Amino acid sequence: MNDLADVDVLIAGGGVAGSAAAAALAQLGLTIQIIEPGPAHGRRLAGELIHPPGVDGLGELGLLDVIREEGVPVDGFAIFRESQRGAPDAEVLPYSDRSDAKVSGLVVEHRFLKERLLEKVGTLPGVSIRTNARVTAMETQNGDTFTAVVREDTGDTRVRAKLLIAADGPLSQVRKLIGMSHATQRYSAMMGLEVNDENLPHTGFGNIFLSPAGVSYAYAIGRGRARVMFEILRDADAKESIRTQLKNFPEDFRRDIEAVLAAGKPLAAPNFCIVPEASTRGNVALIGDARGCCHPLTASGITAAVKDALILRDALRETGMDIPAALKRYARLGNRLQLTRRTLAEELREAFLAQTPEAQLLSECIFSYWRSSPTGRRRSMALLSTLDSSVLSLATQYLTVVLHAIRLIPQWRRQRSIADWNRGVFRLLAKSLGFQRTVIGQWIRERYAFPE
């Protein structure tokens, strides 16, 4: 085994998270090496929507111009509920209620996004890329400093770096190699296809279709095409699940999808919730999906990865390149984002998919909140887009949403049992108290520097 010259930073993974980290740390004048297995190892279905904070972050890193031309602007979400009367109207949640506000996200086809970002960061001063290579081992004497072993066709080499970054996705090999455990929950699978975007219901928005069978997504990806994704719950029959979900789609768009389905099998990918025990260990930092991922309902994965890169850069800058101190700061600040993002995705998923009284009541309360309050729509989108990553904001909004149950009493008297309303309110209020405990617990951990 050969030793390579030392580098300041070694990044395992050349996807969006790895490229964002390289661009961010290159601004500090560091020498950076990216280890990238190659395109054959990329996921066939992966994130493509970038919320406004992620767009702004890519602009700050000098990476936006290389993807903007192929990107499709997106102004928020259009959310369709299940209906017994055919495809319903959508509840439209824009990023901004102001017509003159220039606040928009961007959809970029994932393959193009990854290729262009990696190509761009390879031109930055101090950045080098080793393709068709992978990290196969992490050596350490004391558990505080790791050295990476990188395998290529020509053999193995040992790379010493002051900082090692795991940007190798939700099933991170680096995370495994440093002995970091994680909790995993597999929700479902996604099945995706491309159709003509002529009949896409709300152009300029990410369309979300809700059904007990799963959550479906449809959005333009450019050049007259739209991506359509269907969630297939565990143990469900894929064809029957898609057929059920399509009932919520407008008729013309549904026919377009059915024609594509008849011609071939869609791509598939798993949906995980992965929560590592920590986000740093020794001189290793996890970033992007390696740091944790959740249900894709909020479509916040790319944006969170970009924000991780910026948080890490700022932590290094503010601590004078003291890596142990910087990683503690990175973990503390980044954990706020991850906790809020994960909790929001879990609560929305339960509200829209579960059939318990409290889930159904919460779903009704959410839509009542959105219909009655422009401020509520705006605050919800701030959380969905990670513009607001405060778990306190999430707890406050949750309680505000639950209080809409009072407005729903007449409707529940007509359509359902008042006993279900009572059970639902009791359980939602109990969960709201759980949110308050989470907020207090996070404050205590940060205030007294307890471990993650």
N, C-alpha and C positions, 0 to 999 in steps of 0.2 A: 504493500500500500504506500502511495506517495503522499507527501504533505504539500499543500498549495500555500502560496503566500497568504498572509493574513489579510482579511478584509474587515471593514468596520461592521457591515451588515450583510447577513446571508438571508435571503428570502426563499422559502420553499413554496413554489407555486407562482405561475405567471398569469393568473386570471385577473379579474378586476381588482380584487383585494391586494394581490401582490404588486400589480402595476401601480395602484394608488399609493401603496406604502413606499415603493421605490421612488416615485415622483416626489412624495412628501419629504422623505429623508434626504433625497438629493439636494433639496433646498438648504440643508444644513452643511453641505460640503463633504458628505461622507462617501466612502467607497462602498459600493453596493453590488452584490452579485445575486442574480435571480436564477434559481434552479427550476427548470420547466420541463416536465416529461414529454410534452408535445401535444399536438392537436388530437391525436387518437385517444388521449386520456381525458379529454374534456367531456362534460355532460351534454347529452343531446338536447335535453330540455333544461333550461336554467333561466335565471332572472334576466329580464329585458327592460323593465320599467324603472326609471330613475326619478325619484321625487325631487321637487325643487331644491331642498337642501343638498342633495347629492349632485345635482346639476351645478349649483353654486360651488360646491367643493371641487368638482372636476375643473371648473373654470379657474379656481384659485391655484390648482396644481398644474395648470397649463395643458390639460388633457382634453378640454372640451372641443376645441376647434377640429380635432381629427375625427370626431364622431358626429358633430352637429349636422353635417350635410346629409348623412344617411339616417339621421334620427327623425322621429315623428313627434311633434309637440303633443303633450297631453295636459289637459286642464283640470283633471280630477277624476272622480269616479261617478258612474251611473249605476245604481244598484237596483236590480229587479227582484221582487219577492215572488214566491210561489203564489199562484192564483188558480182558482177553479174556473175562472171565466176567460181562459186563454191568456196570452202573454200580457202582463200588466204594464202600466207606465212605470218609468224608473224614478227613483229618488236621486236627484242630481246633486252631488257634493263637489263644488268647485274648490280649487285651492284658495281662491279669493272671491269675495262677493262683488268686488269692484270691477266694472267692465273695463276700466282704463288701467288696471293693475297688470303689470308684466310679470306674472307669477305662473310658471308652467314647468311641468316635468318633461321628460323625454323618454321615448321608447326607441331602443336600438336593438336590432337583431343580435342575439348573444354571440354568435360566432364572429360577426363583424366587430362587435364591441371589444371582445377579448383580443382579437388580432391587431386591431388598430392601436389599442392602448399599449400593448406589449411592444409593438413596433416603435411607438413614440418614445416610451421610456428608455428603450435601447439607445436612443440618440442623446440622452441627457449626460452631462459630465459626471464621471465617476460611476456610471451604471454599466454593468456587463451582464450578458445573458448566456447561460449554458443550456441549450436545448437538448432534448433526448437524454436527459439526466434526471436522477431522482435521489432524494435523501433516503438512505437505507439503514442508517444507524446513527445513534446519538451517544457519544462517549462522555463520561464525566468521572472525575475523581472524588468530588465531594457533594455533588448534587446542586451546586451553586452555579457552575459554569459548564456548559455543554459544548462539545465539538462535533460537527456534523461529518458523517461519512457519505460521500456522493459517489454514486455508481454511474458510469458511462460504458459504452461499448469497449473502450480502451482499458477499462479497469476501475478500481476504486481509488479515491483520493480523500484525504482528510482536510477539512477546511476549518480553520480557526476564525471565529468572528466574535467581536465584542457583543453583538446583538444578533440573535437568531429569531426570525419571524416565520411562524407557521401560517401560511396563507393557502393551504392545500385542501380547502373545502370541508364540508360537514363530516366526512369520514376521515379526517386528518390522520395521515400516517405519522407525522411528526408528533402530534399529541400522544399517540400510542407509544412512540419510541421513547418519550421522556417520562413514561409511566403515569400519565395523567388520566384518571378515570373520568367517565361521563355517564350521565343518565340519558337513556334513549327511549323515545316513544315513536313507534311508526304509526302514523295516522291512517295512511291511505296511499294511493298512487295517483299520478296525474297522467292523462292521456292527451296528447296534443297533435294538432294538425294545422295546415294552412288553407285558407279559402280566399276567394276574391272579397275585397273589402267594400264592394259596391253597396251591399245591404247591411253593413254594420250599423246597429241601431243608433248609437251616439258616437259619431266620429269626433275625434278630439278628446274622447274620454276613455278610461278603462271601464269596460262593461263587466259587471259582476252579476251573476244570476244565482239566486239562492234557492235551495231545495233540500229537503231532508235526505235526498239521495247523494248530495254533495254540492260543492261550490264550483261554478263554471266561470270562466273568464274569456273575454274576447276584446281584442284591441288591434289597431292598425300597426303594422311593422314596416310600412313603406312599399313603394313600387306596386301599389294596387293590391297588396296582400294584407290579410288579417290573421293573427294567431288566435286559435280557439283551444282552450284547455278545459278538460273535464276531470273533476275529482272522482276517483273510484274508491269507495270506502272498503275497508277490509272485509273479506268474505262475500263481497257483492259481485254479481255477474256484470261484467263490464258493458256488454251490449244493452242489457236491461237498464243499467244505471244511466247510460248516455241517453237512451230513449226517454227515460223519465225526466232528465234534466232539460232535454230539448223542448219539452212542453212549455217551458217558460220563455222560449226564444220567439221573437217575431217570425211570422210565417215565411217571408221571403228569405230571411237569413237562415232559418232552419232548413229550408230546401237546399240552399247552397252547401250547408254542412253535411246533410244526408247524402248528397251526390258525391262528396269527397270520401265519406265513410264507405260508401258502396264500392269505391274504386280501389281502396287499399286500407291497410291497418295503420292506425295512428302510432306515433312514438309514445314511449312510456318512461316514467321516472318516479321514484318513491318520494313520499312526503314524510319528513322526520321532524321531531322536536328533539334537539340534542342540547344538553346543558352540561358543559364540562365543570369539574369541581373547582376550577380556577381559570383565570385568563392569562396568568403568567407563571413561570417556574424558572428559577435561576435567571439565566440571561435569555430566556425564550419568552416571546409574546405571541399569543394567538390573535388572529385578526380575521375579520369577515366571518364566513360560515364556520371556519375552524374554531372560532370563539363561541359559537352556538348558533343554532338556527331554530326557526319556529314555523308554524303553519303559514303558507304563503298568502293568506287572506289579505294582509296589509301590503304585500308587494314591496317590502322595505329592505330586502336583503342587500341590494347593491348600494343603496343610500347609506345603510348602516356600515358597510365595509369602507366606503369613502370617509365617513365620519370617524371610524376607527383610526384610519391613517392620519387624519388631521389631529386627532387627540394625541396620538403617539408622538407625532412631530412636535407639537406644542409642549408636551411633557418633557421631551428631551431638551428643547430650547430653554424652557423655564427652570430646569434643574441644572443648567450648565453642563449637559451631557453626562450627568451622574446617572448611569443606567439603572442601578437598583432603585434609586429614588424616583426616576422617571417611570419605571414600570409599576411602582406602587401607585403613582398618580394616574397612570393610564388605566390601571385596573379599577381604581375608584370611580373615575369619571365615566369610563366606558360601561361599567356595570349598571349605571343609571339608565343608559340607553337600552341595554339588553333586557333589564328587568321590565321596563315599561313596554318595550316592543313585544316581548314574549307574553306578558300578562294580557296586553290588549288583544293579541292574536288568539289566545286561549279563550278569553271571554266572548269575543265575537263569534268564534267558531262554535262554542257551546250554545250561544243564543240563537244562531241561525241553523244549527243542525240537530240539536237535541230536541226531544219531544216531551220533556218534563214540564210541569206547570211553571216552574220558575224560569226555564229557558224561553218558553213561549211568551210569558209575560215580559221578560227582558227584551225580547225581540220587538214586541209591540211598543214598549216604552222607548226603545231606540228610535224607531221610525216616528213616533209621536214627537220626540225631541227634535228630530231633524225637520219635520214638517212645520213645527211651530216656532222654530228659532233659527234665524240666520246666524246668530252668534254661536249657537250650538253646532251648526254645520261647520262653521269655520274652526271652532275649537276641536271638533272631531278630526277634521282634516289635518290640523296641526299635529295631533297625536299620531294619526295614521302615517303621515309623511315624515315623522321624526323631527319636525321643526320644534316640537315641544316633546322633550324626553323625560319630563318630570313625573315620577310615579305619584306625587302629590296631586298633580293636575289630573291624572287618570282617576285617582280616588275621588276627587271632587266631582269630576264629570260623571263618574259611575253613580254617585249618590244623587246627583241632579237628574239623571236618567231614571233611576228607580222611583223618584218622587212623582214621575209622570204616571205611575200606576194609579194614583188618585183620580186623574183625569179619565182613566180607562174604565172606572167602575161601571158606568152605564152600559158601555159596550160589552163588558164581560157578563153583566146581568142578562143581556139579550142573547149572547152567543155561547157562553160557557157557564160553568158553575162558580158561584161566589166563593165556595169552599176552595176551589183551585186558586182563585185570586188571593185568598188569605194565606194559603200555603206558599204560593209564589212570592208574595210580599215578605213573609217571614224569612224565607231562605235568602232572598236578595238582600234584605237588611242585614242578615247575619254575615253574608259575604262582604257587604260594605264595611262592616266592622273589621273583617279580616284584612281589607285593604288598608285601613287605618293602622293596624298592627304592623303591616309590611312597611309602611312609611316610617313609623317610629323605629322599627328594627334597622332599616337602612340608615337612618340618621344616627343611631347609636353606633353602628359599625363604622361609619365614616368619622364620627366625632372622636371615637376612642381607638381608631385604627385597628379594629379587630380583623382577623383574617377573613378572606372571602368565604 
